[in-house]
Amino acid sequence: GEDVKPFTPEKTKEIVMSLQQPAVFCNMVSDWPALHWNAKYLSAVLDGKTIQFRLGLKTVDLVPQFETRCSYVEATLEEFLAWSCGQPSCLSGPFSRYEYSKYWAYADYKYIARIFEDKPEIFQDIRWSDFGFPGRSGKESTLWIGSEGANTPCHLDSYGCNLVLQVQGRKRWHLFPPGDTSFLYPTRIPYEESSIFSKVNVANPDLKRFPEFRNTTAHVVTLSPGQVLLVPRHWWHYVESIDPVTVSINSWIELDADHEARVEEAITRMLVCAIKSAENPSDGDGWLNPTEVEATSHEINLQYLNKAVSAYFKCQKASVSEQVCSSSTGAEQRTSASCKRKREVDCELEGCRLLTQEFGFSTLKAEKLQEIPFGPHLIQVLPQSQDTSWMGAIASDGRDLLHENEGGHFGKLDCIRKQLLVSNDCETPARQMDSDGSPNASQAALSTNDLLDCLVNPHVISLVARLLLERTRV
């Protein structure tokens, strides 16, 4: 007989839109043609078409291997598979400079609508309608193909929640709740719209430099083929491939809160572009992530900010109207394409429909839901016990560097400013000062990025966005 799924589309959507912790759906996609999308099958479908691979070193460093520190090649999936198997043909191909034992390769974040634009019928192999989102298919999804060791640095997505289908191989996910944000040392360098990175390499944390990381609560899960992971809004995640070849497909689900998040992202873009563009170009700081085409001008950033604010108030007005009319309609509307990254999908802010408005989920509170049906078909991703190996990396002196200078000598700032103005020594102004005002070469110099980390900290940007919206409201 026909496969009976453990949850109806309506129930699945209710879970997705309300659950505030990661969970794994099982036995929901057994009839999806996309389960056959292994790398060999995709290689045949692409028929020699090249895609970009990001290459990184397998050696584990104390700092994250950001995309700005990786190498890139254009290659076919056939060449990738030959390389991952150690075939001699790779000696002259695009992977010839990268020894498989030392490097991993990742064709990450590939829009299915773009790489299969000449085969739109393949979009229907992915059926997010089973999760309560009719009309959502491969057209609103992205593809990830990696070798063993391929990874995504720890980050959170500013927009939406995330559904991830594992197709081939296994991936290990390290997830951290939104409340751990300050312990993960957030940064916007490298800058990429909608991605807030962590300075910590969670696979090998430097606890001398990032002591607060020991306060995080990691939720770790190994995702296997046929399983779908729900990553709730603003959950941090570090993802690594643990099998020779992995293939996964994901789709970001828009939320009501995305409109305010876009205002925050617009403010962040304006600040980062303005400040980094003012730096000396000879510094050579690769602050712009390869996924961002260019540093947009101040004028364009201001236009984006105004559009984001306008869309926010339009959403609020529409939400009020829909609440008034909600009793007279319950029909599903076809959802728009996912617009996690504004320019990647060329999505106008005003045109983004909100899935959360369709069934009034914008006002649905988790505590008012029926008990979440955890069990063999919906598995909780629980916190793991604290890894005691982290504790051994804590600085031996045990000092709290964040508070040891509390109540510091602010009266010395004017003296330091004068020293900076009159000094001919180019090194002295850049050094950190001791409590007595003398240069301390043992401490790192404050940089533009240090200032930006403070200015565009998620908590600061959230406050600025609320103040800005309040100003616009009146």
C-alpha positions in Angstrom: 0.0 0.0 0.0 0.8 3.7 -0.1 3.3 5.0 2.4 1.6 6.7 5.3 3.6 9.6 6.7 3.7 10.0 10.5 2.5 13.6 10.4 0.0 15.4 8.1 1.3 18.5 6.3 -0.7 20.7 8.6 0.7 19.1 11.8 4.3 19.2 10.4 4.0 22.9 9.6 2.6 23.5 13.1 5.7 21.8 14.5 8.1 23.6 12.2 6.7 27.1 12.9 6.5 26.7 16.7 9.3 24.4 17.8 12.1 26.4 19.4 14.7 23.6 19.5 16.3 21.5 16.8 14.7 18.2 15.9 15.0 15.5 13.3 12.0 14.3 11.2 12.1 10.6 10.2 10.0 8.7 7.6 8.7 11.8 6.0 10.5 11.7 2.6 10.7 8.0 1.6 8.7 8.7 -1.6 10.7 11.8 -2.7 12.6 11.3 -6.0 15.3 13.6 -4.5 16.4 10.7 -2.3 18.1 9.4 -5.5 20.1 12.6 -5.9 23.5 11.1 -5.0 26.6 12.7 -6.5 26.9 10.1 -9.3 23.3 10.7 -10.4 23.7 14.5 -10.2 26.9 14.2 -12.3 24.9 12.5 -15.0 22.1 15.1 -14.9 24.6 18.0 -15.1 26.3 16.3 -18.0 29.7 18.0 -17.8 28.5 21.3 -16.4 31.0 22.9 -14.1 30.3 24.3 -10.6 32.5 26.1 -8.1 34.1 24.1 -5.3 35.6 25.6 -2.2 38.7 23.9 -0.9 40.1 24.0 2.6 42.7 22.2 4.6 41.8 19.2 6.7 44.2 20.3 9.4 42.4 21.6 12.5 43.4 25.1 13.4 42.5 27.3 16.4 40.7 29.8 14.2 37.8 29.1 11.8 38.5 28.4 8.2 36.4 31.2 6.8 35.5 31.3 3.1 38.0 34.1 2.6 40.8 31.8 3.6 39.8 29.0 1.2 40.8 28.2 -2.4 38.3 27.9 -5.3 38.1 25.8 -8.5 35.6 25.2 -11.3 35.1 21.5 -11.9 32.5 19.0 -12.9 31.0 16.5 -10.5 32.7 13.8 -12.4 36.1 15.4 -11.7 35.1 15.8 -8.1 34.2 12.1 -7.7 37.4 11.0 -9.4 39.4 13.2 -7.0 37.6 12.0 -3.9 38.4 8.4 -5.0 42.0 9.1 -5.7 41.9 8.3 -9.4 45.1 9.1 -11.4 43.0 11.2 -13.9 43.1 14.0 -11.2 46.8 14.6 -11.8 45.9 17.0 -14.6 42.5 18.2 -13.6 41.3 21.2 -11.6 42.0 19.3 -8.4 45.5 18.4 -9.3 47.1 21.0 -6.9 45.1 19.7 -4.0 46.0 16.4 -2.4 42.9 14.6 -1.2 44.6 13.5 2.0 45.2 17.2 2.9 42.2 19.0 1.5 38.4 18.8 1.5 36.1 20.2 -1.3 32.7 21.7 -0.9 30.2 22.8 -3.6 28.1 24.6 -1.1 25.1 26.9 -1.3 24.2 26.1 -4.9 20.8 27.4 -5.9 19.0 24.5 -7.6 16.9 26.9 -9.7 20.2 28.2 -11.1 22.3 25.1 -11.7 19.3 23.2 -13.2 17.7 26.2 -14.9 17.5 24.2 -18.2 15.8 21.3 -16.4 12.9 22.9 -14.4 11.1 19.5 -14.2 13.7 18.3 -11.7 12.4 20.9 -9.2 9.4 18.6 -8.5 11.7 15.9 -7.0 11.7 17.9 -3.8 8.3 18.1 -2.1 8.2 20.5 0.8 4.4 20.4 0.5 4.7 17.3 2.8 5.9 19.7 5.5 2.9 22.0 5.0 4.4 24.4 2.4 2.5 23.8 -0.9 4.2 25.0 -4.0 7.6 24.9 -2.4 10.0 22.6 -4.3 13.5 22.5 -5.6 13.1 25.9 -7.0 13.2 27.3 -3.5 16.0 25.0 -2.3 19.8 24.9 -2.3 22.2 22.0 -2.9 25.4 21.1 -0.9 27.9 18.5 -2.1 31.1 17.9 -0.1 33.9 15.5 0.6 35.0 14.2 4.0 36.0 17.1 6.2 34.1 19.7 4.3 32.6 22.2 6.7 30.7 25.4 7.2 32.1 27.8 9.9 29.9 28.3 12.9 27.3 30.9 12.2 23.6 31.8 12.6 21.2 32.8 9.8 19.5 36.1 10.2 16.4 35.1 8.3 14.0 32.3 8.6 14.2 28.7 10.0 15.9 25.9 8.1 14.8 22.5 6.8 17.7 20.2 5.8 17.3 16.9 3.9 20.3 14.6 4.0 20.5 12.6 0.7 23.9 10.9 0.6 26.5 10.3 3.4 26.3 11.7 6.9 26.9 15.2 8.3 27.5 16.1 11.9 25.7 19.2 13.2 26.9 21.2 16.2 24.0 23.5 17.2 23.9 26.2 19.9 20.8 28.1 21.1 20.3 31.8 20.5 21.0 32.5 24.2 24.6 31.4 23.6 25.3 34.3 21.2 27.6 36.2 23.5 29.6 33.1 24.4 30.3 32.5 20.6 32.0 35.8 20.1 29.9 37.0 17.1 31.6 38.9 14.2 30.5 40.4 10.9 34.0 40.0 9.4 34.0 38.4 6.9 30.8 40.3 6.0 28.0 38.4 4.3 24.4 39.5 4.4 22.3 37.3 6.7 25.2 35.3 8.2 26.6 36.2 11.6 29.8 34.2 12.1 31.5 33.0 15.3 35.2 33.8 15.9 35.4 30.4 17.6 36.5 27.2 15.9 34.0 25.0 17.7 35.8 21.9 16.5 39.0 23.1 18.3 38.2 26.1 20.5 40.9 28.4 21.8 39.7 28.9 25.3 42.5 31.2 26.3 41.3 33.7 23.7 37.6 32.8 24.0 37.0 31.7 27.6 33.3 32.3 27.6 32.8 29.5 25.0 32.9 27.0 27.9 29.5 28.3 28.9 27.8 27.2 25.6 25.4 24.3 25.4 26.1 22.3 22.3 23.4 20.1 20.7 25.1 17.6 18.4 23.4 15.3 15.9 24.6 13.2 13.0 22.2 13.5 10.2 21.7 10.4 8.0 20.2 9.9 4.5 16.4 10.3 4.5 16.3 12.4 7.7 15.3 16.1 7.8 16.7 18.4 10.4 14.8 21.5 11.6 17.1 24.3 12.6 15.0 26.9 14.4 15.4 30.6 13.9 18.8 32.1 15.1 20.3 28.8 16.2 24.0 28.7 15.6 25.4 25.8 13.7 28.7 24.3 12.6 28.4 21.5 10.0 30.9 19.0 8.9 30.8 16.1 6.4 32.0 12.8 7.9 31.6 10.5 5.0 33.7 10.4 1.7 30.9 12.1 -0.3 27.9 14.0 1.1 24.8 15.5 -0.6 22.2 17.5 1.2 19.3 19.9 0.2 17.8 22.7 2.3 15.2 25.4 2.2 14.8 28.4 4.4 11.3 29.1 5.6 10.4 32.8 5.9 9.1 34.1 9.2 7.3 37.2 10.4 10.4 38.3 12.2 12.4 38.4 9.0 11.1 41.9 8.2 12.7 43.4 11.4 15.8 41.2 10.7 16.1 42.9 7.3 16.1 46.3 8.9 18.9 45.1 11.2 20.8 43.7 8.2 20.5 46.9 6.3 21.9 48.9 9.3 24.8 46.4 9.6 25.6 46.6 5.8 25.6 50.4 6.0 28.0 50.4 8.9 30.4 47.7 7.7 30.6 49.1 4.2 31.1 52.7 5.3 33.8 51.9 7.9 35.7 49.2 5.9 35.6 51.2 2.7 37.3 54.1 4.6 40.3 51.9 5.5 43.6 52.1 3.6 43.2 49.7 0.7 46.8 48.6 1.0 45.9 46.9 4.3 44.7 44.0 2.2 42.0 43.0 4.7 39.7 40.4 3.0 36.6 41.5 4.9 34.1 40.8 2.1 32.9 37.2 1.9 33.2 35.7 -1.6 29.4 35.2 -1.6 29.1 39.0 -1.6 29.7 40.4 -5.1 30.9 43.9 -4.1 30.9 46.5 -1.3 27.8 48.5 -2.1 27.8 52.3 -2.0 26.4 54.4 0.9 23.6 55.6 -1.4 22.6 52.1 -2.3 22.8 51.0 1.3 20.6 53.9 2.4 18.0 52.9 -0.2 18.1 49.3 1.0 17.5 50.5 4.6 14.5 52.6 3.6 13.1 49.7 1.6 13.6 47.4 4.6 11.8 49.8 7.0 9.0 50.3 4.5 8.5 46.5 4.1 8.5 46.2 7.9 5.6 48.6 8.3 3.8 47.1 5.3 4.0 43.7 7.0 2.6 45.1 10.2 -0.3 46.7 8.4 -1.0 43.5 6.5 -0.8 41.4 9.6 -3.4 43.6 11.3 -5.7 43.4 8.3 -5.3 39.6 8.1 -6.2 39.2 11.8 -9.4 41.1 11.1 -10.2 38.9 8.1 -8.8 35.6 9.4 -12.2 34.2 10.1 -13.3 34.5 6.5 -10.3 32.8 4.8 -8.2 29.8 5.4 -7.0 29.1 1.9 -3.3 28.4 1.3 -1.4 30.8 -0.9 1.5 29.8 -3.1 4.7 30.8 -1.3 7.4 33.0 -2.8 11.0 31.9 -3.5 13.2 31.8 -0.4 15.0 35.0 0.0 17.6 34.3 2.6 20.2 36.3 0.7 18.7 39.4 -0.9 20.8 39.7 -4.0 21.4 36.0 -4.6 17.8 35.5 -5.5 17.0 39.0 -6.7 14.1 39.3 -4.4 12.4 42.6 -3.8 11.8 43.2 -0.1 8.2 44.3 -0.6 7.4 41.2 -2.6 8.4 38.6 0.0 5.3 36.8 1.2 5.3 35.5 4.8 4.5 31.9 5.3 3.6 32.6 8.9 0.6 34.7 7.9 -1.1 31.9 6.0 -2.6 30.1 9.0 -2.2 32.9 11.6 1.1 31.4 12.9 2.4 34.8 13.5 0.4 34.9 16.8 0.8 31.2 17.6 2.8 30.7 20.8 4.7 27.5 21.5 3.2 27.2 25.0 -0.3 27.2 23.6 0.4 24.3 21.2 -0.5 20.7 21.9 2.3 18.7 23.3 5.0 18.2 20.6 4.8 14.6 19.4 8.4 13.5 20.0 9.0 9.9 19.3 10.5 7.6 16.6 9.4 10.0 13.8 10.4 13.3 15.5 13.6 13.1 17.4 14.8 15.8 19.8 18.4 17.1 19.4 19.3 17.2 23.0 22.2 19.1 24.7 25.4 17.1 25.0 27.3 16.9 28.3 30.0 19.4 28.7 33.2 18.3 27.0 35.8 18.2 29.7 38.6 18.5 27.1 37.6 22.1 26.7 38.4 22.8 30.3 42.0 21.9 29.9 42.5 24.7 27.4 41.5 27.4 29.9 44.2 29.9 30.8 46.1 28.6 33.8 46.0 31.9 35.6 42.1 31.7 35.6 41.7 35.5 35.5 38.5 37.0 34.1 40.1 39.3 31.4 36.7 40.9 30.7 36.5 42.3 34.2 40.0 42.7 35.6 40.2 46.4 34.5 36.7 47.3 35.7 36.6 50.9 36.9 39.6 51.7 34.7 41.5 55.0 34.3 39.2 56.9 31.9 41.0 60.1 32.8 44.0 59.0 30.9 42.2 59.0 27.5 43.0 62.6 26.9 46.7 62.0 27.6 46.8 59.0 25.3 45.1 61.1 22.5 47.8 63.7 22.8 50.5 61.0 22.6 48.9 59.7 19.4 48.8 63.2 17.9 52.5 64.1 18.6 54.1 60.8 18.2 56.2 60.2 15.0 56.5 56.5 15.8 54.0 54.7 13.6 54.0 51.7 15.9 53.2 53.4 19.2 49.7 54.6 18.4 48.6 51.1 17.3 49.7 49.5 20.6 47.4 48.8 23.5 48.2 50.9 26.6 48.9 49.7 30.0 47.0 51.1 33.0 49.7 53.7 33.4 49.4 54.8 29.8 52.6 53.2 28.6 52.6 51.0 25.5 52.2 47.3 26.0 53.5 45.4 23.0 52.4 42.1 24.4 48.7 42.9 23.9 47.1 43.0 20.4 46.4 46.4 18.9 42.8 47.5 18.5 41.8 47.4 14.9 38.9 48.5 12.8 37.4 45.0 13.1 37.5 45.3 16.9 35.5 48.5 16.6 33.0 46.8 14.2 32.6 43.8 16.4 31.3 46.2 19.0 29.2 48.4 16.7 27.5 45.6 14.8 27.1 43.2 17.7 23.7 41.6 17.3 22.4 43.0 20.6 23.5 46.5 19.6 22.1 46.3 16.1 18.8 45.0 17.5 18.5 48.0 19.8 19.4 50.5 17.0 16.8 48.9 14.7 14.1 49.3 17.4 15.1 52.9 18.0 15.1 53.6 14.2 11.7 52.0 13.7 10.3 53.9 16.7 11.6 57.1 15.1 10.0 56.3 11.8 6.7 55.3 13.4 6.2 58.7 15.0 
